[in-house]
Amino acid sequence: MKPVILAFPDMMVLAAELAPLLGAEQLEMAWRHFPDGESLVTLPPDLAGRDVALLATLHDPDRLALPVRFAAETARGLGAKSVGLIAPYLAYMRQDKRFHPGEAVSAPLFSAFLEESFDWLVTVDPHLHRNRDLSLLFSIPVAHGAAAAIIADWITENIPDAVLLGPDSESQQWVAEVARLAGRPYEVLRKTRRGDRAVDVSLPKSGALRAGTPVILDDIASSGQTLVRTLNHLAALEAEPAVCVIIHAVFAGAAYGDILAAGAARIVTTNTIPHESNEISIAPLLATTSRNAARWLEFTP
């Protein structure tokens, strides 16, 4: 019996691309809200004996977490043999220690919350800090794909004279990997964060930025202030207008418009989070990564 992919409404386009890569059947689920704000999820009834993968990005976790759990438990109640979660963006991974007295350490708490309902989990480039391996946070099988190769391919095809810029020292390893795969030079910026929306950025003094098209790489664009500051510095250097390439398009508030207003020639993101800037599909990456987590994918469709 074919496995099933059930996608939340904003993930339907990605699900249509992913399902054939996994040899799965895409079925529709419904999600609506009552006037008081409560959610009702409705799944197709014919799930008995089937392996189910729920596709839901968690960029707005306080709104989505309960409906995701409701969907998983409903699938089990309808007789699903197994239930996994494909969450292209996985929230709450950043707060992995108590920085101030009394704070919740949300990374292990959210991980425990999810694994109560799922047999396995797949994500893309989780925003980890001190927990370098996602498996340290979960007792269920987990796997995370790295978008470096697909980003490098996009850069090679679209910006052959790219000079890559990483936003901070934490990004050095993955920016260096993208640069290696794309065969392009790179620089890493120096960043000092002074608050949730206050960031200072210093550019390297190398002349490489004038030798091609600057491409600013970031794993997450949330407030967008790192990118805005970087673009402002590039403008002062009279460098070419930069292209911003981002994995997770969170774009809180007016962040997307702020980045464009700061002089970005183009903003390109993967489709881990649906957004008008999506140009790089993660479907093949998710399919490959899922085979490392789901037992029912131990075959070639």
KOLVEX-973245 format. One line per 4 residues: number of its first residue (from 1); for each residue x, y, z of N, C-alpha, C. Coordinates in Angstrom, 1 decimal, decimal comma. Example, Ala and Ser with C-alpha at 12.3 -4.5 7.8 and 13.67 -1.06 7.14 Angstrom:
2
1	13,2:-5,7:7,8:12,3:-4,5:7,8:13,2:-3,3:7,8  12,8:-2,2:7,1:13,7:-1,1:7,1:12,9:0,0:7,9
***
This chain:
301
1	0,8:-1,2:0,0:0,0:0,0:0,0:0,9:1,2:0,0  0,6:2,2:-0,9:1,4:3,4:-1,0:1,4:4,2:0,3  2,5:4,8:0,7:2,5:5,7:1,8:1,8:7,0:1,4  1,4:7,8:2,4:0,6:9,0:2,2:1,4:10,3:2,6
5	1,3:11,3:1,9:1,7:12,6:2,3:0,5:13,5:2,5  0,4:14,0:3,7:-0,7:15,0:4,1:0,0:16,3:4,3  -0,4:17,4:3,6:0,2:18,7:3,6:-0,7:19,7:4,2  -0,2:20,5:5,1:-1,0:21,7:5,5:-1,2:22,6:4,3
9	-2,2:23,4:4,2:-2,6:24,2:3,0:-1,5:24,9:2,3  -0,6:25,6:3,1:0,5:26,4:2,5:1,6:25,5:1,9  1,6:24,2:2,2:2,6:23,3:1,7:2,2:22,5:0,5  1,0:22,7:0,0:0,5:21,9:-1,1:1,4:21,9:-2,3
13	1,9:23,0:-2,7:2,8:23,0:-3,9:4,0:22,2:-3,7  4,7:22,3:-2,5:5,8:21,5:-2,3:5,5:20,0:-2,2  4,3:19,7:-1,6:3,9:18,3:-1,5:3,7:17,7:-2,9  3,1:18,4:-3,8:2,9:17,9:-5,2:4,3:17,5:-5,8
17	5,3:18,3:-5,5:6,6:18,0:-6,1:7,3:16,8:-5,3  7,0:16,8:-4,0:7,7:15,8:-3,2:7,1:14,4:-3,3  5,8:14,3:-3,4:5,1:13,0:-3,3:5,7:12,0:-4,4  5,8:12,4:-5,6:6,3:11,4:-6,6:7,8:11,0:-6,3
21	8,5:11,9:-5,7:9,9:11,6:-5,4:10,0:10,5:-4,3  9,0:10,5:-3,5:9,0:9,5:-2,4:8,1:8,3:-2,7  7,5:8,3:-3,9:6,6:7,1:-4,2:5,4:7,1:-3,3  5,0:8,3:-2,9:3,8:8,4:-2,0:2,6:9,0:-2,7
25	1,5:8,8:-2,1:0,2:9,4:-2,6:-0,1:10,7:-1,8  -0,3:11,8:-2,5:-0,7:13,0:-1,8:-2,2:13,1:-1,6  -2,6:13,2:-0,4:-4,0:13,3:-0,1:-4,3:14,7:0,6  -5,5:15,2:0,5:-5,8:16,5:1,0:-6,3:16,4:2,5
29	-5,9:17,4:3,3:-6,4:17,5:4,6:-7,0:18,9:4,7  -7,9:19,1:5,6:-8,5:20,4:5,8:-8,1:21,0:7,1  -8,0:22,3:7,2:-7,7:23,0:8,5:-8,5:24,3:8,5  -9,4:24,4:9,4:-10,2:25,7:9,5:-10,2:26,1:11,0
33	-10,7:27,3:11,2:-10,7:27,9:12,5:-12,2:28,3:12,9  -12,5:28,0:14,1:-13,8:28,4:14,6:-13,7:29,9:15,0  -14,8:30,6:15,2:-14,8:32,0:15,5:-14,0:32,3:16,8  -13,9:31,4:17,7:-13,1:31,6:18,9:-11,6:31,4:18,8
37	-11,2:31,0:17,5:-9,8:30,8:17,3:-9,3:29,4:17,3  -10,2:28,5:17,8:-9,8:27,1:17,9:-9,7:26,5:16,5  -8,8:25,5:16,3:-8,6:24,8:15,1:-9,3:23,5:15,0  -9,7:23,2:13,7:-10,3:21,9:13,4:-9,5:21,3:12,2
41	-8,8:20,2:12,4:-8,2:19,6:11,2:-9,0:18,3:10,9  -9,2:18,1:9,6:-9,9:17,0:9,1:-9,1:16,2:8,1  -8,9:14,9:8,3:-8,0:14,1:7,5:-8,9:13,2:6,6  -8,3:12,7:5,5:-9,1:11,6:4,7:-9,2:10,4:5,6
45	-10,3:9,7:5,5:-10,6:8,6:6,4:-9,9:7,3:6,1  -9,3:7,2:4,9:-8,8:5,9:4,5:-7,3:5,8:4,8  -6,9:5,9:6,0:-5,5:5,9:6,4:-5,1:4,6:7,1  -6,0:3,7:7,4:-5,7:2,5:8,1:-4,6:1,6:7,5
49	-3,6:1,3:8,2:-2,5:0,5:7,7:-1,5:1,2:6,9  -1,6:2,5:6,7:-0,8:3,2:5,8:0,3:4,0:6,6  1,4:4,2:6,0:2,5:5,1:6,6:2,2:6,5:6,1  2,2:7,4:7,1:1,8:8,8:6,8:2,9:9,7:7,1
53	3,2:10,7:6,2:4,1:11,8:6,4:3,3:13,1:6,4  3,4:13,8:7,5:2,7:15,1:7,6:3,7:16,2:7,2  3,4:17,0:6,2:4,2:18,1:5,7:3,7:19,4:6,2  4,5:20,0:7,1:4,1:21,3:7,7:5,4:22,1:8,1
57	5,5:23,3:7,6:6,6:24,1:8,0:6,2:24,8:9,3  7,2:25,0:10,2:6,8:25,5:11,5:7,4:26,9:11,8  7,3:27,7:10,8:7,8:29,1:11,0:7,0:29,9:11,9  5,8:29,5:12,1:4,8:30,2:13,0:4,4:29,2:14,0
61	5,3:28,8:14,9:5,0:27,6:15,7:3,8:27,7:16,7  3,7:28,9:17,3:2,6:29,1:18,2:1,2:28,9:17,6  1,1:29,2:16,3:-0,1:29,0:15,6:-0,3:27,6:15,1  0,8:26,9:14,7:0,8:25,7:14,0:1,0:24,4:14,9
65	1,6:24,6:16,0:2,0:23,4:16,8:0,9:22,5:17,2  -0,2:23,1:17,8:-1,3:22,3:18,2:-2,0:21,6:17,0  -2,3:22,3:15,9:-2,9:21,7:14,7:-2,0:20,5:14,2  -0,7:20,7:14,2:0,2:19,6:13,7:0,0:18,4:14,6
69	0,0:18,6:15,9:-0,2:17,5:16,9:-1,6:16,9:16,7  -2,6:17,7:16,5:-4,0:17,2:16,3:-4,0:16,3:15,0  -3,3:16,8:13,9:-3,3:16,0:12,7:-2,6:14,6:12,9  -1,5:14,7:13,6:-0,8:13,4:13,8:-1,6:12,4:14,6
73	-2,2:12,9:15,7:-3,0:12,0:16,6:-4,2:11,5:15,9  -4,8:12,4:15,0:-6,0:11,9:14,2:-5,6:10,8:13,2  -4,4:11,0:12,6:-4,0:9,9:11,7:-3,8:8,6:12,4  -3,3:8,6:13,6:-3,1:7,4:14,4:-4,5:6,9:14,8
77	-5,5:7,8:15,1:-6,8:7,3:15,5:-7,5:6,7:14,3  -7,1:7,0:13,1:-7,7:6,5:11,9:-7,0:5,2:11,4  -6,0:4,8:12,2:-5,3:3,5:12,0:-4,0:3,6:11,2  -3,4:4,8:11,1:-2,1:4,9:10,4:-1,1:4,0:11,0
81	-0,3:3,3:10,2:0,8:2,4:10,7:1,9:3,2:11,4  2,3:4,3:10,7:3,3:5,2:11,3:3,0:6,6:10,9  3,5:7,6:11,6:3,3:9,0:11,3:4,6:9,7:11,5  5,1:10,3:10,4:6,3:11,1:10,5:6,0:12,6:10,2
85	6,9:13,5:10,6:6,8:14,9:10,3:7,9:15,4:9,4  7,5:16,0:8,3:8,5:16,7:7,5:8,3:18,2:7,7  9,2:18,8:8,4:9,1:20,2:8,8:10,2:20,9:8,2  10,1:21,4:7,0:11,2:22,1:6,3:11,9:23,2:7,1
89	11,1:23,9:7,9:11,6:24,8:8,9:11,2:24,4:10,3  12,2:24,2:11,2:11,9:23,7:12,5:12,2:24,8:13,5  11,1:25,2:14,2:11,2:26,3:15,2:11,8:25,9:16,5  12,1:26,9:17,3:12,4:26,8:18,7:13,7:26,0:19,0
93	14,6:26,0:18,0:15,9:25,3:18,2:17,0:26,3:18,8  16,7:27,6:18,7:17,8:28,5:19,1:18,0:28,6:20,6  16,9:28,6:21,4:16,9:28,7:22,8:17,3:27,4:23,4  18,6:27,1:23,5:19,1:25,8:23,9:19,8:25,9:25,3
97	19,7:27,0:25,9:20,2:27,2:27,3:19,4:28,3:28,0  19,6:28,4:29,3:18,9:29,4:30,1:19,9:30,6:30,1  19,6:31,6:29,3:20,5:32,8:29,3:20,3:33,7:30,4  19,1:33,8:31,0:18,8:34,6:32,1:17,9:33,8:33,1
101	18,0:34,1:34,4:17,3:33,3:35,4:15,8:33,3:35,0  15,2:32,0:35,1:13,8:31,8:35,0:13,4:31,6:33,5  14,3:31,7:32,5:13,9:31,5:31,2:13,6:30,0:30,9  12,7:29,8:30,0:12,4:28,4:29,5:13,6:28,0:28,5
105	14,0:26,8:28,6:14,9:26,3:27,6:14,1:25,6:26,5  13,7:26,3:25,5:12,6:25,8:24,6:13,0:24,7:23,7  14,3:24,6:23,3:14,7:23,6:22,3:14,3:22,2:22,7  14,8:21,7:23,9:14,4:20,4:24,3:12,9:20,3:24,6
109	12,3:21,3:25,1:10,8:21,3:25,4:10,0:21,1:24,1  10,4:21,8:23,1:9,6:21,7:21,8:9,9:20,4:21,2  11,1:19,9:21,3:11,4:18,6:20,7:10,6:17,5:21,4  10,5:17,5:22,7:9,7:16,5:23,5:8,3:16,6:23,1
113	7,8:17,9:22,9:6,4:18,1:22,5:6,1:17,4:21,2  7,0:17,5:20,2:6,8:16,9:18,9:6,9:15,4:18,9  7,9:14,9:19,6:8,1:13,5:19,5:7,0:12,6:20,2  6,2:13,3:21,0:5,1:12,6:21,6:4,1:12,1:20,5
117	4,1:12,7:19,3:3,1:12,3:18,3:3,7:11,8:17,0  5,0:11,8:16,9:5,6:11,4:15,6:6,6:10,3:15,8  6,7:9,5:14,8:7,7:8,4:14,8:9,1:8,8:14,2  9,1:9,8:13,4:10,4:10,3:12,9:10,1:11,8:12,4
121	11,3:12,5:12,2:11,2:13,9:11,8:12,3:14,2:10,8  12,0:15,0:9,9:12,9:15,5:8,9:12,8:17,0:8,8  13,9:17,7:8,7:13,9:19,2:8,5:15,1:19,6:7,6  15,3:20,9:7,4:16,4:21,4:6,6:17,1:22,5:7,4
125	18,4:22,3:7,5:19,3:23,3:8,1:18,7:23,9:9,4  18,4:23,1:10,4:17,9:23,7:11,7:18,9:24,7:12,3  18,3:25,7:12,9:19,1:26,8:13,5:19,7:26,4:14,8  20,7:25,5:14,8:21,2:24,9:16,0:22,4:25,8:16,5
129	22,6:25,8:17,8:23,8:26,5:18,3:24,7:25,6:19,1  24,4:25,4:20,4:25,2:24,5:21,2:24,9:23,1:20,9  23,7:22,7:20,6:23,4:21,3:20,2:23,7:21,2:18,7  24,9:20,7:18,4:25,3:20,6:17,1:24,7:19,5:16,3
133	24,0:18,5:17,0:23,4:17,4:16,3:21,9:17,3:16,7  21,0:17,3:15,8:19,6:17,3:16,1:19,2:16,1:16,9  20,0:15,0:16,7:19,6:13,7:17,4:19,8:13,9:18,9  20,6:14,9:19,4:20,8:15,1:20,8:19,5:15,6:21,5
137	18,6:16,1:20,7:17,3:16,7:21,2:16,2:15,8:21,0  16,3:14,7:20,2:15,2:13,8:20,0:15,5:12,4:20,3  14,5:11,6:20,7:14,7:10,2:20,9:14,2:9,4:19,7  13,4:10,1:18,8:12,9:9,4:17,6:13,9:9,6:16,5
141	13,9:8,8:15,4:14,8:9,0:14,3:14,6:10,4:13,7  15,7:11,2:13,5:15,6:12,5:12,9:16,7:12,6:11,9  16,5:13,4:10,9:17,5:13,7:9,9:17,3:15,1:9,4  18,4:15,8:9,1:18,2:17,2:8,5:19,1:17,3:7,3
145	18,5:17,8:6,3:19,2:18,1:5,0:20,0:19,4:5,0  21,1:19,5:4,3:21,8:20,7:4,2:21,6:21,3:2,8  21,2:22,5:2,7:20,9:23,2:1,5:22,1:23,7:0,7  23,3:23,5:1,2:24,5:24,1:0,6:24,6:23,8:-0,9
149	24,4:22,5:-1,2:24,6:22,1:-2,6:23,6:22,7:-3,5  22,3:22,7:-3,1:21,4:23,3:-4,1:21,5:24,8:-4,2  22,0:25,4:-3,1:22,2:26,9:-3,2:23,4:27,1:-4,1  24,5:26,3:-4,0:25,7:26,4:-4,8:25,3:26,2:-6,3
153	24,4:25,3:-6,6:24,0:25,0:-8,0:23,3:26,2:-8,5  22,4:26,8:-7,7:21,6:28,0:-8,2:22,6:29,2:-8,4  23,6:29,4:-7,6:24,5:30,5:-7,8:25,3:30,2:-9,0  25,8:29,0:-9,2:26,6:28,7:-10,4:25,8:29,0:-11,7
157	24,5:28,6:-11,7:23,7:28,8:-12,9:23,3:30,2:-13,1  23,1:31,0:-12,1:22,6:32,3:-12,2:23,5:33,5:-11,9  24,6:33,3:-11,2:25,5:34,4:-10,8:26,9:33,9:-11,0  27,4:33,6:-12,1:28,7:33,0:-12,3:29,9:33,8:-11,8
161	29,7:35,1:-11,6:30,8:36,0:-11,0:30,6:36,3:-9,5  29,9:35,4:-8,8:29,5:35,7:-7,5:30,7:35,8:-6,5  30,7:36,7:-5,6:31,6:36,8:-4,4:30,7:36,6:-3,2  30,9:35,5:-2,5:29,9:35,2:-1,4:30,3:35,9:-0,1
165	29,3:36,3:0,6:29,5:36,9:1,9:28,6:36,2:3,0  29,3:35,8:4,1:28,6:35,2:5,2:28,3:36,3:6,2  27,2:36,2:6,9:26,8:37,3:7,8:27,5:37,4:9,1  28,2:36,2:9,6:28,9:36,3:10,9:29,8:35,0:10,9
169	30,5:35,0:12,0:31,5:33,9:12,2:30,8:32,5:12,3  29,6:32,5:12,8:28,8:31,2:12,9:28,5:30,6:11,5  28,4:31,5:10,5:28,1:31,1:9,2:29,3:30,6:8,4  30,5:30,7:8,9:31,7:30,5:8,1:31,7:29,1:7,5
173	31,4:28,1:8,3:31,6:26,7:7,8:30,7:26,5:6,6  29,4:26,9:6,7:28,5:26,5:5,6:28,7:27,5:4,4  29,0:28,7:4,7:29,3:29,6:3,5:30,5:29,1:2,8  31,5:28,7:3,5:32,7:28,1:2,9:32,4:26,9:2,1
177	31,5:26,1:2,5:31,1:24,9:1,8:30,3:25,3:0,5  29,4:26,3:0,6:28,7:26,8:-0,7:29,8:27,3:-1,6  30,7:28,1:-1,1:31,8:28,7:-2,0:32,6:27,6:-2,6  32,9:26,5:-1,9:33,7:25,4:-2,4:32,9:24,7:-3,6
181	31,7:24,5:-3,3:30,8:23,8:-4,3:30,6:24,6:-5,5  30,5:25,9:-5,3:30,3:26,8:-6,5:31,6:27,3:-7,1  32,7:27,0:-6,5:34,0:27,4:-7,0:34,1:28,9:-7,1  33,6:29,6:-6,0:33,7:31,0:-5,9:34,4:31,5:-4,6
185	35,0:32,7:-4,6:35,6:33,3:-3,4:34,5:33,7:-2,4  34,9:33,8:-1,1:33,9:34,2:-0,1:34,7:35,0:1,0  33,9:35,8:1,7:34,3:36,6:2,8:33,3:36,4:3,9  33,7:36,5:5,2:32,8:36,4:6,3:32,8:37,7:7,1
189	31,6:38,2:7,4:31,4:39,5:8,0:31,6:39,3:9,6  31,8:40,4:10,2:31,8:40,5:11,7:30,5:41,1:12,2  29,8:40,4:13,0:28,5:40,9:13,5:28,4:41,0:15,0  27,9:42,1:15,5:27,6:42,2:16,9:26,1:42,5:17,1
193	25,4:41,6:17,8:24,0:41,8:18,0:23,8:42,6:19,3  23,0:43,7:19,2:22,7:44,5:20,4:21,3:44,3:20,9  20,5:43,4:20,3:19,2:43,2:20,7:18,5:42,4:19,5  17,2:42,2:19,7:16,4:41,4:18,7:16,4:42,0:17,3
197	16,5:43,4:17,3:16,4:44,1:16,0:17,5:45,1:15,8  18,6:44,9:16,6:19,7:45,8:16,6:21,0:45,0:16,3  21,6:45,2:15,1:22,8:44,5:14,7:23,8:45,4:14,1  25,0:45,3:14,5:26,1:46,0:13,9:26,9:45,0:13,0
201	27,3:45,4:11,8:28,0:44,6:10,9:29,3:45,3:10,4  30,4:44,6:10,3:31,6:45,2:9,8:32,0:44,3:8,6  32,3:45,0:7,5:32,8:44,3:6,3:34,3:44,1:6,3  34,8:43,0:5,7:36,2:42,8:5,6:36,8:43,8:4,6
205	38,1:44,0:4,7:38,7:45,1:3,9:39,2:44,5:2,5  38,9:43,3:2,2:39,4:42,7:1,0:38,8:43,4:-0,2  39,6:43,4:-1,3:39,1:44,0:-2,5:38,3:43,0:-3,4  38,0:41,8:-2,8:37,3:40,8:-3,6:35,9:41,2:-3,9
209	35,3:42,1:-3,1:33,9:42,5:-3,3:33,7:43,3:-4,6  34,8:43,9:-5,1:34,7:44,7:-6,3:35,0:43,8:-7,5  35,3:42,5:-7,3:35,7:41,7:-8,4:34,5:40,9:-9,0  33,3:41,1:-8,5:32,2:40,4:-9,0:30,9:40,8:-8,3
213	29,9:40,0:-8,4:28,6:40,4:-7,9:28,5:39,9:-6,4  28,3:40,7:-5,4:28,2:40,3:-4,0:26,9:39,4:-3,9  27,1:38,3:-3,2:25,9:37,4:-2,9:26,0:37,2:-1,4  25,0:37,8:-0,7:25,0:37,7:0,8:24,2:36,4:1,1
217	24,8:35,5:1,8:24,1:34,2:2,2:23,7:34,3:3,7  22,5:33,8:4,0:22,1:33,8:5,4:21,2:32,5:5,5  21,2:31,9:6,7:20,3:30,7:6,8:18,9:31,2:7,1  18,8:32,3:7,9:17,4:32,7:8,3:17,4:34,3:8,1
221	16,4:34,8:7,5:16,1:36,2:7,5:14,9:36,4:8,3  15,0:36,9:9,5:13,9:37,2:10,4:13,6:38,7:10,5  14,3:39,4:11,3:14,1:40,9:11,3:14,7:41,5:10,1  15,7:40,8:9,4:16,3:41,3:8,2:17,4:42,4:8,5
225	17,7:42,7:9,8:18,6:43,8:10,1:20,0:43,5:9,7  20,4:42,2:9,8:21,8:41,9:9,4:22,0:42,2:7,9  21,0:41,8:7,1:21,1:42,0:5,7:21,0:43,5:5,3  20,2:44,2:6,0:20,1:45,7:5,8:21,4:46,4:6,1
229	22,0:46,1:7,2:23,3:46,7:7,6:24,4:46,3:6,6  24,4:45,1:6,2:25,4:44,7:5,2:25,2:45,4:3,9  24,0:45,5:3,4:23,7:46,2:2,2:24,1:47,7:2,3  23,9:48,3:3,4:24,3:49,7:3,6:25,8:49,8:3,5
233	26,5:48,9:4,1:28,0:49,0:4,0:28,5:48,7:2,6  27,8:47,8:1,9:28,2:47,6:0,5:28,0:48,8:-0,4  26,9:49,5:-0,1:26,6:50,7:-0,9:27,7:51,7:-0,7  28,2:51,8:0,6:29,2:52,8:0,9:30,5:52,4:0,2
237	30,8:51,2:0,0:32,0:50,7:-0,7:31,8:50,8:-2,3  30,6:51,3:-2,7:30,3:51,4:-4,1:30,5:50,0:-4,8  30,1:48,9:-4,1:30,1:47,6:-4,7:28,9:47,4:-5,6  28,9:46,4:-6,4:27,7:46,1:-7,2:26,5:45,8:-6,3
241	25,3:46,1:-6,7:24,1:45,7:-5,9:24,1:44,2:-5,6  23,9:43,9:-4,4:24,0:42,5:-3,9:22,7:41,7:-4,1  22,9:40,4:-4,3:21,9:39,4:-4,3:21,9:38,8:-2,9  20,7:38,7:-2,3:20,6:38,0:-1,0:20,0:36,6:-1,2
245	20,7:35,6:-0,8:20,2:34,2:-0,9:20,1:33,6:0,5  18,9:33,2:0,8:18,5:32,8:2,1:17,8:31,5:2,1  18,1:30,7:3,1:17,4:29,4:3,2:16,0:29,5:3,7  15,8:30,1:4,9:14,5:30,2:5,6:14,0:31,6:5,5
249	12,9:31,8:4,7:12,3:33,1:4,5:11,3:33,5:5,6  11,8:33,7:6,8:10,9:34,1:7,9:10,3:35,5:7,7  11,1:36,5:7,4:10,7:37,9:7,1:9,6:38,4:8,0  10,0:38,6:9,3:9,0:39,1:10,3:8,7:40,5:10,0
253	7,4:40,9:10,1:7,0:42,3:9,9:7,3:42,8:8,5  8,0:43,9:8,5:8,4:44,6:7,2:9,8:44,2:6,7  10,3:43,1:7,2:11,7:42,7:6,9:12,0:42,6:5,4  11,1:42,0:4,6:11,3:41,8:3,2:11,4:43,1:2,5
257	10,5:44,0:2,7:10,5:45,3:2,1:11,7:46,1:2,6  12,1:46,0:3,8:13,3:46,7:4,4:14,6:46,3:3,6  14,7:45,0:3,3:15,9:44,5:2,6:15,9:45,0:1,2  14,8:45,0:0,5:14,7:45,6:-0,8:15,1:47,1:-0,8
261	14,5:47,8:0,2:14,7:49,2:0,2:16,2:49,5:0,5  16,9:48,6:1,2:18,3:48,9:1,5:19,2:48,7:0,3  18,6:48,2:-0,8:19,4:48,1:-2,1:19,7:46,8:-2,6  19,0:45,7:-2,1:19,2:44,4:-2,6:18,7:44,3:-4,1
265	19,6:43,8:-4,9:19,2:43,7:-6,3:18,1:42,6:-6,5  18,2:41,6:-5,6:17,3:40,5:-5,7:17,3:39,7:-4,4  16,2:39,1:-4,0:16,2:38,3:-2,8:15,7:36,9:-3,3  16,5:35,9:-3,0:16,1:34,5:-3,5:16,1:33,6:-2,2
269	15,1:32,8:-2,1:15,0:31,9:-0,9:14,6:30,5:-1,4  14,9:29,5:-0,5:14,3:28,2:-0,8:12,9:28,2:-0,3  12,2:27,1:-0,6:10,8:27,0:-0,3:10,5:26,3:1,0  11,4:26,4:1,9:11,1:25,8:3,3:10,0:26,5:3,9
273	9,8:27,8:3,6:8,7:28,6:4,0:8,1:29,3:2,8  6,8:29,1:2,5:6,3:29,7:1,3:6,4:31,2:1,3  6,9:31,8:0,2:7,1:33,2:0,1:7,3:33,5:-1,4  6,9:34,8:-1,8:7,1:35,2:-3,2:8,5:35,1:-3,7
277	9,5:35,1:-2,8:10,9:35,1:-3,1:11,4:33,6:-3,4  10,6:32,6:-3,2:11,0:31,2:-3,3:11,5:31,0:-4,8  12,7:30,5:-5,0:13,2:30,2:-6,3:14,0:28,8:-6,3  14,3:28,4:-5,1:15,2:27,2:-5,0:14,3:26,1:-4,3
281	14,0:25,0:-5,0:13,2:24,0:-4,4:14,0:23,0:-3,6  13,5:22,7:-2,4:14,1:21,7:-1,5:13,5:20,3:-1,7  12,6:20,1:-2,6:11,9:18,8:-2,7:12,9:17,6:-2,9  13,8:17,7:-3,8:14,8:16,6:-3,9:15,6:16,4:-2,7
285	16,0:17,5:-2,0:16,7:17,4:-0,7:15,9:16,7:0,3  14,6:17,1:0,4:13,7:16,4:1,4:13,5:15,0:1,1  13,4:14,6:-0,1:13,2:13,2:-0,5:14,4:12,4:-0,1  15,6:12,9:-0,4:16,9:12,2:0,0:17,0:12,1:1,5
289	16,7:13,2:2,2:16,9:13,2:3,7:15,9:12,3:4,4  14,7:12,2:3,8:13,6:11,4:4,4:14,0:10,0:4,5  14,8:9,5:3,5:15,2:8,1:3,5:16,1:7,8:4,6  16,6:8,8:5,3:17,5:8,5:6,5:16,7:8,4:7,7
293	15,4:8,7:7,7:14,6:8,8:8,9:13,4:7,8:8,9  12,8:7,6:7,7:11,6:6,8:7,6:11,9:5,4:7,1  11,5:4,4:7,8:11,8:3,0:7,4:11,1:2,6:6,1  9,9:3,2:5,9:9,1:2,9:4,7:9,7:3,4:3,5
297	10,8:4,3:3,6:11,4:4,8:2,4:12,7:4,1:2,1  12,9:2,9:2,6:14,1:2,2:2,3:13,9:1,4:1,0  13,6:2,1:0,0:13,4:1,6:-1,3:13,6:2,7:-2,3  13,7:2,4:-3,6:13,8:3,4:-4,6:12,5:3,4:-5,4
301	11,7:4,5:-5,3:10,4:4,5:-6,0:10,5:4,3:-7,5
***
